[in-house]
Structure formats: structure tokens, C-alpha cells
């Protein structure tokens, strides 16, 4: 198993290096044929005065330019998941590459402009981007085919507890290219029988909602026999994962702090919130103005929709959104999430929700201090009360300020169950860092263009809570 995993890792790294090298080679071609001649040419002022010769580079200078491009491409590809061959579907890899290439080429354009000390023609950079997209699309599918030919889907044994396995089977079946659940067993069949089955011809074991008294033994047994384990964590597992390790004496001690984010981290976080919110309000003001005019012209109703939500310590505030539903969407007084093909959503609302334009007024909530850019999404008090009845731990996610985007939005969906959403939000809270905020901001840009992330709840559901 170790040998197979080593080969797999080497193959993924090699294929990733080939992909990055091809993209860098495209940039190198345009650099030498188009942009370097512009950068190195004689600079003439507006009045016709010669400002001197342009930038002259030798071999190491050119190598540095290309190395910077390669490193930027490696960073953004890794951040967006553009190198996760075999882990993501080929279309998802390609989609991630689009964002990585756009970010790198955007930065590189201004890097060249700085070397020229003036703007350079943008068309060659567009050509670079188009050629790279073609290469990236072919690379994503060819590398995935190579990976799947060498490494077929893993054969798995599913061990469950008292709850239904339908939900977890549906999730694993959505990736039949990676996983195949060959057999299902319940803990009631007997722990000794399960131990014996684990030693069968499987590539891994899924432990799903197994009581702790059996789960701990299963994990140790599988680990001791070099069996790959897929465990769906409990709330306690997530909290402990974010703990600090102390070395006060010869016994390992895990420290789980009573506060979530430190004072200095909160200050830095607030600084970024204010600066970025101001910049985005200025940039998106034309979009907000046009959206407001269209909504008003459609049915004459109010442009903004204000709703009571909860932030840190369950403090209530009025969140602002562009109205995407009919004026009387909740005339029955029942608080409910949007469902799939919800008839209450207007045609304009459907578009602005898919593009996340309806969320733009929340930039003013951020400026006011009700919200942060990154954090758990604020829920309605009525829905929180419903969740708390079944899951008291849901209150844990209000240890920090609510956010415009967050960990659960990047790695989950609109209709992700409250329990899974809580685990994702607690992962963010207990592992907080400034870098994590920056990473989630970058990933949020990608999520804006992912249709699945806005998928509503099923018809008949008022919340994302599902019956077990």
C-alpha cells in the first residue's frame, strides 16, 4: 500500500510539473516574441524626447522572469486546486486552472507594465490566456485518464451505526471514479465479525456514525493493520483537531481554548474588513446601481430586503440584500430557506442569486461591523432555535462574528445540513489564521461561479435540516 501511494504521489507531482511547464512555455514564447521587445525598446515621452533605452536583460534576467511566473502559477494552482489530479473531477481541475491562470496573467501583465514604466498592449496576454486554456483543458482530461487507468476506484467497506447510510452512500456514489462501496455492515452484526471483514480484500474502510465505544477500537485496529480509514468526524473530533499541543511534562496535553480568535487577530481581521469593503463598494457601485434600477422596474417593490440575522454571541442585526423574491414571499410568517425551483424567486432574482449579486449590499454590513468578510454565515433567529432543539452545539458557531463568506460556503453548499455546516464552521474557528482568511477569500471567487453551491433545499423543507 505504501509503495502504491508513493508511486501515485510521484505521478501526480510529475504530471503537475508537466502542466505548469507547458503553461510557462506559452508565456515564455510570448515574452520573447512580443513583450520583451516592447520592454527593451527605446522609450519616447509624449513630447518626443528620448528617455533612454529600455530594459536590457541577460540570460539570468530572463530566467528570473520565467521563474516568477512559474512560482506564481504553482501558488495559485495549488490554492485553487488546479493540481489535484485524480482527487477532483477533470472539469473541476480545469475550472480551477481557469482562475489560477487568470490571476497569474493579471499579475504578470502589470509586472511587465512596471518594467516598461507604461502600459503595454493587453491583447498578447489575452492570447496567452486563450492558448493556455486549450492546453489546460486537454491536460486535465488526459492526466485524469492516465490516473484512472493506473489507479482504479478504491473498493471500500462501509461500517455504520444506528443512523441511515443513505446520505453517506449518495455522497460517495457521486465520485464513482474514485470510490466503490463493495459491502455494507452494521455494528450490530458483531465487532469480531467486523474486525475479520476489515482484513478482506478492501482498499479502505468507511466508519459512519459508529458509537465511540466501538469506533475507537475500530480505528486502532485498522491503523494497526495498515488499513486506510475514512472517518466522518463528530463535533468533539473537530474541536480537538484545532487544539494546541502543550509540552509541560512527559504527558502530551491538548489545550482547547475558551476563546476562538485572539485580540491581535481580531484587530487585523477588522482592518482588512474595512479596507476591502471600501474598495469593493467603489468597484461594484455601478453593478449595484444597475441591479437596483432593474429590480425597481420589474415589479415596483423595494430594492433591498432587510432581514434579522444573528452574529457573534447571538447578537441580532439587520442584514441587507438585493430583493430576489416576490414582495410577499413569506406572507404566512414562516421562516424558510429557498428551495430548488422556488416559485417565490423572481426571474431577476434567479440571475442575481446565481451570480451572488444579491449579496453585495452586505458590504455595508461589514463596514458597520455587524459582519466580517470571512466567518460563519449568519442564520435567522427562528431557524437557529429550530436547529438548537435538535443540536445544542449549533450555538458554538456564534463564538465569532458572522461572515459574508466562509469555510462552509467554500467547502459546502447552500443546502448543506446544519450538522455538517457546523463542523465546517468549527474547523474554521478552531484553526483560524490570517492566511486562512486570505485563502478563503481567494477560493470564494471560484465559488461565485460554481452553480452547485447555490443549490436550494428540497421542496417541503423549511430549513436544511434532514430527517435521520
Sine and cosine of phi, psi and omega as CSV:
sin_phi,cos_phi,sin_psi,cos_psi,sin_omega,cos_omega
0.00,0.00,-0.70,0.72,0.02,-1.00
-0.88,0.48,-0.64,0.77,0.00,-1.00
-0.90,0.43,-0.68,0.73,0.00,-1.00
-0.89,0.46,-0.69,0.72,-0.01,-1.00
-0.91,0.42,-0.59,0.81,0.04,-1.00
-0.92,0.40,-0.68,0.73,0.03,-1.00
-0.89,0.45,-0.67,0.74,0.00,-1.00
-0.88,0.48,-0.70,0.71,-0.01,-1.00
-0.90,0.44,-0.69,0.72,0.01,-1.00
-0.89,0.46,-0.66,0.75,0.00,-1.00
-0.89,0.45,-0.71,0.70,0.00,-1.00
-0.89,0.46,-0.69,0.73,0.02,-1.00
-0.90,0.45,-0.66,0.75,-0.01,-1.00
-0.91,0.42,-0.74,0.67,0.01,-1.00
-0.90,0.44,-0.61,0.79,0.05,-1.00
-0.90,0.44,-0.67,0.74,0.02,-1.00
-0.90,0.44,-0.65,0.76,0.04,-1.00
-0.88,0.48,-0.70,0.71,0.00,-1.00
-0.89,0.46,-0.73,0.68,0.01,-1.00
-0.90,0.44,-0.61,0.79,-0.01,-1.00
-0.92,0.40,-0.64,0.77,0.02,-1.00
-0.91,0.43,-0.67,0.74,0.01,-1.00
-0.91,0.41,-0.62,0.78,0.04,-1.00
-0.93,0.38,-0.57,0.82,0.02,-1.00
-0.90,0.43,-0.60,0.80,0.06,-1.00
-0.89,0.46,-0.72,0.70,0.03,-1.00
-0.89,0.46,-0.66,0.75,-0.01,-1.00
-0.87,0.49,-0.66,0.75,0.02,-1.00
-0.85,0.52,-0.75,0.66,-0.02,-1.00
-0.95,0.32,-0.49,0.87,0.04,-1.00
-0.90,0.43,-0.76,0.65,-0.04,-1.00
-0.96,0.28,-0.57,0.82,-0.08,-1.00
-1.00,0.05,-0.44,0.90,-0.11,-0.99
-0.83,-0.56,-0.85,0.53,-0.18,-0.98
-0.98,0.19,-0.62,0.79,0.01,-1.00
-0.90,0.43,-0.66,0.75,0.09,-1.00
-0.85,0.53,-0.57,0.82,0.03,-1.00
-0.94,0.34,-0.71,0.71,-0.03,-1.00
-0.91,0.42,-0.59,0.81,-0.09,-1.00
-1.00,0.00,-0.08,1.00,-0.02,-1.00
-0.96,0.26,0.27,-0.96,0.01,-1.00
-0.92,0.40,0.74,-0.67,-0.01,-1.00
-1.00,-0.01,0.80,-0.60,0.00,-1.00
-0.91,-0.41,0.73,-0.68,0.01,-1.00
-0.97,0.24,0.10,-1.00,0.00,-1.00
-0.89,0.45,-0.57,0.82,-0.02,-1.00
-1.00,0.10,0.04,1.00,0.06,-1.00
1.00,-0.04,0.08,1.00,0.00,-1.00
-0.99,0.12,0.68,-0.73,0.02,-1.00
-0.96,0.28,0.86,-0.52,0.00,-1.00
-1.00,-0.06,0.09,1.00,0.02,-1.00
0.95,-0.31,0.13,-0.99,-0.01,-1.00
-0.96,0.29,0.37,-0.93,-0.03,-1.00
-0.98,0.21,-0.18,-0.98,-0.05,-1.00
-0.96,0.27,0.82,-0.57,0.03,-1.00
-0.95,-0.30,0.80,-0.61,-0.02,-1.00
-0.88,-0.47,0.58,-0.81,0.14,-0.99
-0.99,-0.16,-0.13,-0.99,-0.10,-0.99
-0.82,0.57,-0.74,0.68,-0.05,-1.00
-0.91,0.41,-0.51,0.86,0.05,-1.00
-0.91,0.41,-0.71,0.70,0.05,-1.00
-0.90,0.45,-0.64,0.77,0.00,-1.00
-0.89,0.46,-0.63,0.78,0.03,-1.00
-0.90,0.43,-0.68,0.73,0.02,-1.00
-0.85,0.52,-0.73,0.68,-0.03,-1.00
-0.94,0.33,-0.56,0.83,0.03,-1.00
-0.91,0.41,-0.65,0.76,0.04,-1.00
-0.88,0.48,-0.68,0.74,0.01,-1.00
-0.89,0.45,-0.69,0.72,-0.01,-1.00
-0.89,0.46,-0.69,0.72,-0.02,-1.00
-0.92,0.40,-0.66,0.75,0.05,-1.00
-0.89,0.46,-0.65,0.76,0.00,-1.00
-0.91,0.41,-0.64,0.77,0.05,-1.00
-0.89,0.45,-0.69,0.73,-0.02,-1.00
-0.89,0.45,-0.79,0.62,-0.07,-1.00
-0.95,0.30,-0.57,0.82,0.06,-1.00
-0.90,0.44,-0.66,0.75,0.02,-1.00
-0.93,0.38,-0.63,0.77,-0.01,-1.00
-0.91,0.41,-0.70,0.72,-0.06,-1.00
-1.00,0.06,-0.11,0.99,0.01,-1.00
1.00,0.04,0.35,0.94,-0.03,-1.00
-0.97,0.25,-0.06,1.00,0.01,-1.00
-0.91,-0.41,0.14,0.99,-0.07,-1.00
-1.00,0.08,0.92,0.40,0.01,-1.00
-0.92,0.39,0.76,-0.65,0.01,-1.00
0.99,0.12,-0.41,0.91,0.02,-1.00
-1.00,0.07,-0.73,0.69,0.08,-1.00
-0.98,-0.19,0.37,-0.93,0.11,-0.99
-0.91,0.41,0.48,-0.88,-0.06,-1.00
-0.83,0.56,-0.59,0.80,0.01,-1.00
-0.93,0.37,-0.56,0.83,0.05,-1.00
-0.94,0.35,-0.61,0.79,0.06,-1.00
-0.89,0.46,-0.71,0.70,0.02,-1.00
-0.89,0.45,-0.69,0.73,0.03,-1.00
-0.86,0.51,-0.66,0.75,0.03,-1.00
-0.92,0.40,-0.61,0.79,0.02,-1.00
-0.90,0.44,-0.58,0.82,0.02,-1.00
-0.84,0.54,-0.74,0.67,-0.02,-1.00
-0.93,0.38,-0.65,0.76,0.01,-1.00
-0.89,0.46,-0.73,0.68,-0.01,-1.00
-0.90,0.43,-0.64,0.77,0.02,-1.00
-0.88,0.47,-0.72,0.69,-0.03,-1.00
-0.89,0.45,-0.70,0.72,-0.04,-1.00
-0.92,0.39,-0.69,0.72,-0.01,-1.00
-0.93,0.36,-0.55,0.84,0.06,-1.00
-0.89,0.45,-0.73,0.68,0.02,-1.00
-0.91,0.42,-0.68,0.73,-0.05,-1.00
-0.91,0.42,-0.56,0.83,0.03,-1.00
-0.87,0.49,-0.73,0.68,-0.01,-1.00
-0.96,0.28,-0.44,0.90,0.11,-0.99
-0.90,0.43,-0.70,0.71,0.04,-1.00
-0.91,0.41,-0.64,0.77,0.02,-1.00
-0.88,0.47,-0.60,0.80,0.04,-1.00
-0.91,0.40,-0.63,0.78,0.03,-1.00
-0.92,0.39,-0.54,0.84,0.03,-1.00
-0.99,0.16,-0.33,0.94,-0.07,-1.00
0.91,0.41,0.40,0.92,0.04,-1.00
-0.17,-0.99,0.34,-0.94,0.01,-1.00
-0.89,0.46,0.59,-0.81,0.03,-1.00
-0.93,-0.36,0.30,-0.95,0.00,-1.00
-0.84,0.54,0.80,-0.60,-0.03,-1.00
-0.99,0.16,-0.32,0.95,-0.08,-1.00
-0.84,0.54,-0.70,0.71,0.03,-1.00
-0.86,0.51,-0.57,0.82,0.03,-1.00
-0.93,0.38,-0.57,0.82,0.09,-1.00
-0.91,0.42,-0.65,0.76,0.03,-1.00
-0.89,0.45,-0.65,0.76,0.06,-1.00
-0.84,0.54,-0.74,0.67,-0.05,-1.00
-0.88,0.48,-0.70,0.72,-0.02,-1.00
-0.90,0.43,-0.73,0.69,0.02,-1.00
-0.88,0.48,-0.67,0.74,0.00,-1.00
-0.91,0.42,-0.58,0.81,0.02,-1.00
-0.90,0.43,-0.64,0.77,0.04,-1.00
-0.89,0.46,-0.72,0.69,0.02,-1.00
-0.89,0.46,-0.69,0.72,-0.03,-1.00
-0.89,0.46,-0.66,0.75,0.01,-1.00
-0.89,0.46,-0.74,0.67,0.01,-1.00
-0.90,0.43,-0.68,0.74,-0.01,-1.00
-0.88,0.48,-0.68,0.73,-0.04,-1.00
-0.88,0.48,-0.69,0.73,-0.05,-1.00
-0.98,0.19,-0.60,0.80,0.02,-1.00
-0.92,0.38,-0.72,0.70,0.00,-1.00
-0.91,0.42,-0.60,0.80,0.04,-1.00
-0.91,0.42,-0.64,0.77,0.03,-1.00
-0.90,0.44,-0.65,0.76,0.03,-1.00
-0.89,0.45,-0.71,0.71,-0.03,-1.00
-0.89,0.46,-0.73,0.68,-0.05,-1.00
-0.93,0.37,-0.53,0.85,0.02,-1.00
-0.93,0.38,-0.57,0.82,-0.03,-1.00
-1.00,0.04,-0.62,0.78,-0.07,-1.00
-0.85,-0.53,1.00,-0.07,0.00,-1.00
-0.94,0.35,0.15,-0.99,0.00,-1.00
-0.83,0.55,0.58,-0.82,0.02,-1.00
-0.96,0.29,0.70,-0.72,0.08,-1.00
-1.00,0.04,0.85,-0.53,-0.15,-0.99
-0.85,-0.52,0.48,-0.88,0.13,-0.99
-0.95,-0.31,0.82,-0.57,0.00,-1.00
-0.98,-0.19,0.86,-0.51,0.05,-1.00
-0.93,-0.37,0.85,-0.53,-0.09,-1.00
-0.86,-0.50,0.23,-0.97,0.05,-1.00
-0.96,-0.28,-0.74,-0.67,-0.10,-1.00
-0.99,0.12,-0.32,0.95,-0.08,-1.00
-1.00,0.01,0.34,-0.94,-0.01,-1.00
-0.89,0.46,0.57,-0.82,-0.01,-1.00
-0.99,-0.12,0.00,1.00,-0.09,-1.00
-0.84,0.54,-0.69,0.73,-0.08,-1.00
-0.90,0.43,-0.74,0.68,-0.06,-1.00
-0.95,0.32,-0.54,0.84,0.05,-1.00
-0.91,0.41,-0.65,0.76,0.04,-1.00
-0.87,0.50,-0.67,0.75,-0.01,-1.00
-0.90,0.43,-0.72,0.69,-0.01,-1.00
-0.93,0.36,-0.57,0.82,0.02,-1.00
-0.93,0.36,-0.31,0.95,0.06,-1.00
-0.95,0.32,-0.21,0.98,0.05,-1.00
-0.81,-0.58,0.86,0.51,0.00,-1.00
-0.92,0.40,-0.27,0.96,0.07,-1.00
-0.95,0.31,-0.31,0.95,-0.04,-1.00
-0.91,-0.42,-0.54,0.84,-0.13,-0.99
-0.73,-0.68,0.57,-0.82,0.13,-0.99
-0.66,-0.75,0.91,-0.42,0.02,-1.00
-0.99,0.16,0.97,-0.26,-0.08,-1.00
-0.99,0.16,-0.57,0.82,-0.06,-1.00
-0.55,-0.84,0.53,-0.85,0.05,-1.00
-0.88,-0.48,0.67,-0.74,0.07,-1.00
-0.69,-0.72,0.56,-0.83,0.07,-1.00
-0.96,-0.27,0.51,-0.86,-0.05,-1.00
-0.88,0.48,-0.37,0.93,0.01,-1.00
-0.93,0.37,-0.27,0.96,0.00,-1.00
-0.95,0.30,-0.16,0.99,0.03,-1.00
0.95,-0.32,0.77,-0.64,-0.11,-0.99
-0.92,0.39,-0.56,0.83,0.00,-1.00
-0.92,0.38,-0.64,0.77,0.03,-1.00
-0.91,0.43,-0.61,0.79,0.02,-1.00
-0.93,0.37,-0.67,0.74,0.04,-1.00
-0.85,0.53,-0.68,0.73,-0.01,-1.00
-0.91,0.42,-0.64,0.77,-0.01,-1.00
-0.93,0.38,-0.54,0.84,0.00,-1.00
-0.86,0.50,-0.45,0.89,-0.02,-1.00
-0.99,0.13,0.01,1.00,0.01,-1.00
-0.94,0.34,-0.11,-0.99,-0.08,-1.00
-0.99,0.13,0.94,0.33,0.02,-1.00
-0.86,-0.51,0.41,-0.91,0.06,-1.00
-1.00,-0.08,-0.07,1.00,0.00,-1.00
0.08,-1.00,0.22,-0.98,-0.01,-1.00
-0.80,-0.60,0.74,-0.68,0.08,-1.00
-0.99,-0.17,0.81,-0.58,0.06,-1.00
-0.96,-0.29,0.94,-0.35,-0.14,-0.99
-0.87,-0.48,0.94,-0.35,0.09,-1.00
0.80,0.60,0.66,0.75,0.06,-1.00
-1.00,0.05,0.73,-0.68,0.02,-1.00
-0.80,0.60,0.54,-0.84,-0.11,-0.99
-0.83,0.56,-0.61,0.79,-0.07,-1.00
-0.90,0.44,-0.45,0.89,0.07,-1.00
-1.00,-0.10,-0.58,0.82,-0.08,-1.00
-0.89,0.46,-0.70,0.71,-0.03,-1.00
-0.85,0.53,-0.68,0.73,0.02,-1.00
-0.93,0.38,-0.62,0.79,0.02,-1.00
-0.89,0.45,-0.70,0.71,-0.01,-1.00
-0.88,0.47,-0.71,0.70,0.00,-1.00
-0.90,0.44,-0.65,0.76,-0.02,-1.00
-0.91,0.42,-0.74,0.67,0.00,-1.00
-0.90,0.43,-0.67,0.74,0.01,-1.00
-0.89,0.46,-0.67,0.74,-0.01,-1.00
-0.92,0.39,-0.41,0.91,0.00,-1.00
-0.97,-0.25,0.33,0.94,0.05,-1.00
0.82,0.57,0.67,0.74,0.02,-1.00
-0.97,-0.24,0.79,-0.62,0.02,-1.00
-0.90,0.44,0.68,-0.73,-0.07,-1.00
-0.82,-0.57,0.73,-0.68,0.14,-0.99
-0.93,-0.37,0.93,-0.36,-0.06,-1.00
-0.90,-0.44,0.77,-0.64,0.11,-0.99
-1.00,0.05,0.93,-0.36,-0.15,-0.99
-0.93,0.37,0.50,-0.87,0.17,-0.99
-1.00,0.06,0.14,-0.99,0.02,-1.00
-0.84,0.54,-0.69,0.73,-0.01,-1.00
-0.88,0.48,-0.62,0.78,0.02,-1.00
-0.88,0.48,-0.68,0.73,-0.01,-1.00
-0.90,0.44,-0.68,0.74,0.00,-1.00
-0.90,0.44,-0.70,0.72,-0.02,-1.00
-0.92,0.39,-0.53,0.85,0.01,-1.00
-0.89,0.46,-0.48,0.88,0.00,-1.00
-1.00,-0.07,0.16,0.99,-0.04,-1.00
-0.98,0.20,0.29,-0.96,0.06,-1.00
-0.99,-0.14,0.59,-0.81,0.01,-1.00
-0.99,-0.13,0.80,-0.60,0.01,-1.00
-0.97,-0.25,0.56,-0.83,0.04,-1.00
-0.83,-0.55,0.91,0.42,-0.02,-1.00
-1.00,0.09,-0.55,0.84,0.03,-1.00
-0.54,-0.84,-0.26,-0.96,-0.15,-0.99
-1.00,0.09,0.26,0.97,0.09,-1.00
-0.89,-0.45,0.83,-0.56,0.03,-1.00
-0.85,0.52,0.71,-0.70,0.01,-1.00
-0.82,-0.58,0.79,-0.61,0.07,-1.00
-0.98,-0.18,0.81,-0.58,-0.01,-1.00
-0.97,-0.24,0.88,-0.48,0.08,-1.00
-0.96,-0.29,0.94,-0.34,-0.15,-0.99
-0.96,0.27,0.47,-0.88,0.01,-1.00
-0.99,0.17,-0.24,0.97,0.06,-1.00
-0.90,-0.45,0.45,-0.89,-0.15,-0.99
-1.00,0.01,-0.86,0.51,-0.09,-1.00
-0.88,-0.48,0.72,-0.69,-0.06,-1.00
-0.93,0.35,0.32,-0.95,-0.08,-1.00
-0.86,0.51,-0.71,0.71,-0.02,-1.00
-0.92,0.38,-0.55,0.83,0.05,-1.00
-0.92,0.39,-0.62,0.78,0.03,-1.00
-0.90,0.44,-0.62,0.78,0.00,-1.00
-0.91,0.42,-0.71,0.70,0.02,-1.00
-0.90,0.43,-0.67,0.74,-0.01,-1.00
-0.87,0.49,-0.68,0.73,-0.01,-1.00
-0.92,0.39,-0.61,0.79,0.03,-1.00
-0.87,0.49,-0.75,0.66,0.02,-1.00
-0.89,0.45,-0.62,0.78,0.00,-1.00
-0.85,0.52,-0.75,0.66,-0.06,-1.00
-0.91,0.41,-0.74,0.68,-0.05,-1.00
-0.90,0.44,-0.76,0.65,-0.06,-1.00
-0.93,0.37,-0.60,0.80,0.02,-1.00
-0.89,0.46,-0.69,0.73,0.01,-1.00
-0.89,0.46,-0.70,0.71,0.00,-1.00
-0.89,0.46,-0.71,0.70,-0.03,-1.00
-0.93,0.36,-0.55,0.84,0.06,-1.00
-0.89,0.46,-0.67,0.74,0.02,-1.00
-0.91,0.42,-0.71,0.70,-0.06,-1.00
-0.92,0.39,-0.66,0.75,-0.10,-0.99
-1.00,-0.06,0.05,1.00,-0.03,-1.00
-0.84,0.54,-0.64,0.77,0.07,-1.00
-0.88,0.47,-0.65,0.76,0.01,-1.00
-0.90,0.44,-0.68,0.73,0.00,-1.00
-0.91,0.42,-0.63,0.78,0.00,-1.00
-0.90,0.43,-0.73,0.68,0.00,-1.00
-0.89,0.46,-0.69,0.72,0.02,-1.00
-0.87,0.50,-0.69,0.73,0.00,-1.00
-0.88,0.47,-0.67,0.74,-0.01,-1.00
-0.91,0.41,-0.65,0.76,-0.02,-1.00
-0.92,0.38,-0.68,0.73,0.00,-1.00
-0.89,0.46,-0.68,0.73,-0.01,-1.00
-0.91,0.41,-0.64,0.76,-0.04,-1.00
-0.95,0.31,-0.43,0.90,-0.08,-1.00
-0.92,0.38,-0.80,0.60,-0.05,-1.00
-0.70,-0.71,0.09,1.00,0.05,-1.00
0.96,0.28,0.04,1.00,-0.01,-1.00
-0.98,0.19,0.00,-1.00,0.00,-1.00
-0.89,0.45,0.56,-0.83,-0.02,-1.00
-0.97,0.23,-0.70,0.72,-0.05,-1.00
-0.99,-0.15,0.50,-0.86,0.07,-1.00
-0.87,-0.49,0.88,-0.47,-0.01,-1.00
-0.96,-0.30,0.71,-0.70,-0.09,-1.00
-0.62,-0.78,0.61,-0.79,0.00,-1.00
-0.97,0.25,0.81,-0.59,0.06,-1.00
-0.76,-0.65,0.16,-0.99,-0.01,-1.00
-0.90,-0.43,0.66,-0.75,0.03,-1.00
-0.88,-0.48,-0.54,-0.84,-0.07,-1.00
-0.84,0.55,0.67,-0.75,-0.01,-1.00
0.85,0.53,0.46,0.89,0.04,-1.00
0.90,0.44,0.39,0.92,0.05,-1.00
-0.94,0.35,0.73,-0.68,-0.05,-1.00
-1.00,0.02,0.57,-0.82,0.09,-1.00
-0.49,-0.87,0.22,-0.98,-0.02,-1.00
-0.98,-0.21,0.95,-0.33,0.00,-1.00
-0.98,0.18,0.55,-0.83,-0.02,-1.00
-0.92,-0.38,0.71,-0.70,0.08,-1.00
-0.63,-0.77,0.39,-0.92,0.22,-0.98
-0.95,0.31,0.72,-0.70,-0.06,-1.00
-0.92,0.40,0.83,-0.55,0.00,-1.00
-0.92,-0.40,-0.10,1.00,-0.01,-1.00
-0.90,-0.44,0.14,-0.99,0.08,-1.00
-0.88,0.47,0.40,-0.92,-0.05,-1.00
-0.86,0.52,-0.61,0.79,-0.05,-1.00
-0.98,-0.20,0.61,0.79,-0.10,-1.00
-0.86,0.50,-0.54,0.84,-0.01,-1.00
-0.83,-0.56,0.75,0.66,-0.03,-1.00
-0.92,0.40,-0.35,0.94,0.03,-1.00
-0.99,0.14,-0.08,1.00,0.06,-1.00
0.99,0.16,0.10,0.99,-0.02,-1.00
-1.00,-0.07,0.82,-0.57,0.04,-1.00
-0.98,0.22,0.83,-0.56,-0.03,-1.00
-0.55,-0.84,0.49,-0.87,0.09,-1.00
-0.98,0.18,0.33,-0.94,0.06,-1.00
-0.93,0.36,0.68,-0.73,0.03,-1.00
-0.98,-0.21,0.14,-0.99,0.05,-1.00
-0.89,0.45,0.71,-0.71,-0.02,-1.00
0.81,0.59,0.65,0.76,-0.01,-1.00
-0.90,0.45,0.83,-0.55,-0.04,-1.00
-0.95,0.33,-0.25,0.97,-0.01,-1.00
-0.97,0.24,-0.33,0.95,-0.05,-1.00
-0.99,0.17,0.77,-0.63,0.01,-1.00
-0.97,0.23,0.31,-0.95,0.05,-1.00
-0.84,0.55,-0.64,0.77,0.04,-1.00
-0.93,0.38,-0.65,0.76,0.01,-1.00
-0.88,0.48,-0.60,0.80,0.01,-1.00
-0.89,0.47,-0.64,0.76,-0.01,-1.00
-0.94,0.33,-0.75,0.66,-0.07,-1.00
-0.94,0.35,-0.43,0.90,0.08,-1.00
-0.95,0.30,-0.66,0.75,-0.01,-1.00
-0.91,0.41,-0.53,0.85,0.01,-1.00
-1.00,-0.08,-0.02,1.00,-0.02,-1.00
0.92,0.40,0.28,0.96,0.02,-1.00
-0.91,0.42,-0.49,0.87,-0.02,-1.00
-0.89,0.45,-0.32,0.95,-0.03,-1.00
-1.00,0.07,-0.20,0.98,-0.13,-0.99
-0.84,0.54,-0.63,0.77,0.02,-1.00
-0.86,0.51,-0.28,0.96,0.02,-1.00
-0.93,0.36,-0.20,0.98,0.12,-0.99
-0.87,0.50,-0.53,0.85,0.04,-1.00
-0.96,0.28,-0.53,0.85,0.13,-0.99
-0.89,0.45,-0.59,0.81,0.02,-1.00
-0.92,0.38,-0.71,0.71,0.03,-1.00
-0.85,0.52,-0.65,0.76,-0.02,-1.00
-0.93,0.37,-0.43,0.90,0.01,-1.00
0.98,-0.21,0.06,1.00,0.04,-1.00
-0.94,0.33,-0.52,0.85,-0.08,-1.00
-0.73,-0.68,0.20,-0.98,0.14,-0.99
-0.89,-0.46,0.15,-0.99,0.06,-1.00
-0.93,0.37,-0.71,0.71,-0.03,-1.00
-0.89,-0.45,0.74,-0.67,0.00,-1.00
0.23,-0.97,0.08,-1.00,0.05,-1.00
-0.88,0.47,0.67,-0.74,0.03,-1.00
-0.90,0.44,0.71,-0.70,-0.03,-1.00
-0.94,0.33,0.73,-0.68,0.02,-1.00
-0.98,-0.22,0.28,-0.96,0.05,-1.00
-0.98,0.22,0.59,-0.81,-0.03,-1.00
-0.82,0.57,-0.64,0.77,-0.04,-1.00
-0.91,0.42,-0.65,0.76,-0.01,-1.00
-0.95,0.32,-0.60,0.80,0.05,-1.00
-0.87,0.50,-0.70,0.72,0.00,-1.00
-0.88,0.48,-0.62,0.79,0.03,-1.00
-0.91,0.42,-0.67,0.74,0.00,-1.00
-0.92,0.40,-0.64,0.77,-0.07,-1.00
-0.91,0.43,-0.48,0.88,0.01,-1.00
-0.90,0.44,-0.62,0.79,-0.01,-1.00
-1.00,-0.06,-0.40,0.92,-0.15,-0.99
-0.55,-0.83,0.99,0.11,-0.03,-1.00
-0.84,0.55,-0.45,0.89,-0.03,-1.00
-0.93,0.38,-0.18,0.98,-0.01,-1.00
-0.87,0.49,-0.38,0.93,0.02,-1.00
-0.92,0.38,-0.36,0.93,-0.05,-1.00
-0.88,0.48,-0.53,0.85,-0.07,-1.00
-0.94,0.33,-0.17,0.99,0.04,-1.00
-0.99,-0.12,0.37,0.93,0.11,-0.99
-0.97,0.23,-0.26,0.96,0.02,-1.00
-0.78,-0.62,0.21,-0.98,0.00,-1.00
-0.93,0.37,0.62,-0.79,0.03,-1.00
-0.90,0.44,0.36,-0.93,-0.07,-1.00
-0.77,-0.64,0.38,-0.93,0.10,-1.00
-0.93,0.37,-0.61,0.80,0.07,-1.00
-0.68,-0.74,0.21,-0.98,-0.03,-1.00
-0.21,-0.98,-0.04,-1.00,-0.03,-1.00
-0.86,0.51,-0.67,0.74,-0.02,-1.00
-0.94,0.34,-0.44,0.90,0.04,-1.00
-0.98,0.20,-0.56,0.83,-0.01,-1.00
-0.96,0.28,-0.69,0.73,-0.09,-1.00
-0.97,-0.25,0.00,1.00,0.04,-1.00
-0.82,-0.57,-0.33,-0.94,0.01,-1.00
-0.73,-0.68,0.09,-1.00,0.07,-1.00
-0.87,0.49,-0.59,0.81,-0.07,-1.00
-0.98,-0.19,0.27,0.96,0.10,-1.00
-0.86,0.52,0.66,-0.75,-0.05,-1.00
-0.88,0.47,0.50,-0.87,-0.01,-1.00
-0.83,0.55,-0.60,0.80,-0.02,-1.00
-0.90,0.43,-0.72,0.70,0.03,-1.00
-0.93,0.37,-0.61,0.80,0.03,-1.00
-0.90,0.44,-0.63,0.78,0.03,-1.00
-0.89,0.46,-0.69,0.72,0.00,-1.00
-0.90,0.45,-0.62,0.79,0.04,-1.00
-0.92,0.39,-0.70,0.72,0.00,-1.00
-0.91,0.42,-0.62,0.79,0.03,-1.00
-0.93,0.36,-0.52,0.85,0.09,-1.00
-0.87,0.49,-0.66,0.75,0.04,-1.00
-0.92,0.40,-0.75,0.66,-0.07,-1.00
-0.88,0.47,-0.70,0.71,-0.10,-1.00
-0.99,0.14,-0.19,0.98,0.02,-1.00
-0.86,-0.51,0.46,0.89,-0.13,-0.99
-0.89,0.45,0.63,-0.78,0.17,-0.99
-0.38,-0.92,0.34,-0.94,0.05,-1.00
-0.88,0.47,-0.63,0.78,0.01,-1.00
-0.89,0.45,-0.61,0.80,0.03,-1.00
-0.89,0.46,-0.64,0.77,0.07,-1.00
-0.88,0.48,-0.70,0.71,-0.01,-1.00
-0.90,0.44,-0.69,0.72,0.01,-1.00
-0.88,0.48,-0.69,0.72,-0.01,-1.00
-0.92,0.39,-0.55,0.83,0.07,-1.00
-0.89,0.45,-0.69,0.73,0.01,-1.00
-0.90,0.43,-0.66,0.75,-0.01,-1.00
-0.95,0.32,-0.46,0.89,0.01,-1.00
-0.89,0.46,-0.57,0.82,0.03,-1.00
-0.86,0.52,-0.64,0.77,0.03,-1.00
-0.93,0.37,-0.66,0.75,-0.04,-1.00
-0.90,0.44,-0.49,0.87,0.01,-1.00
-0.85,0.53,-0.44,0.90,-0.05,-1.00
-0.95,-0.31,0.29,0.96,0.01,-1.00
-0.96,-0.27,0.95,-0.30,-0.08,-1.00
-0.86,0.51,-0.61,0.80,-0.07,-1.00
-0.87,0.49,-0.46,0.89,-0.07,-1.00
-0.94,0.34,-0.32,0.95,0.01,-1.00
-0.98,-0.22,0.17,0.98,-0.06,-1.00
-0.89,0.46,0.78,-0.63,-0.06,-1.00
-0.98,0.21,0.07,-1.00,0.05,-1.00
-0.98,0.22,0.18,-0.98,0.00,-1.00
-0.94,0.35,0.44,-0.90,0.04,-1.00
-0.86,0.51,0.70,-0.72,-0.02,-1.00
0.99,-0.11,-0.28,0.96,0.07,-1.00
-1.00,0.03,0.68,-0.73,0.10,-0.99
-0.99,-0.14,-0.37,0.93,0.07,-1.00
-0.76,-0.65,-0.01,-1.00,0.03,-1.00
-1.00,0.08,0.00,1.00,0.00,-1.00
-0.93,0.37,0.74,-0.68,0.02,-1.00
-0.92,-0.39,0.52,-0.86,0.06,-1.00
-0.94,0.33,0.70,-0.71,0.02,-1.00
-0.96,0.29,0.00,0.00,0.00,0.00
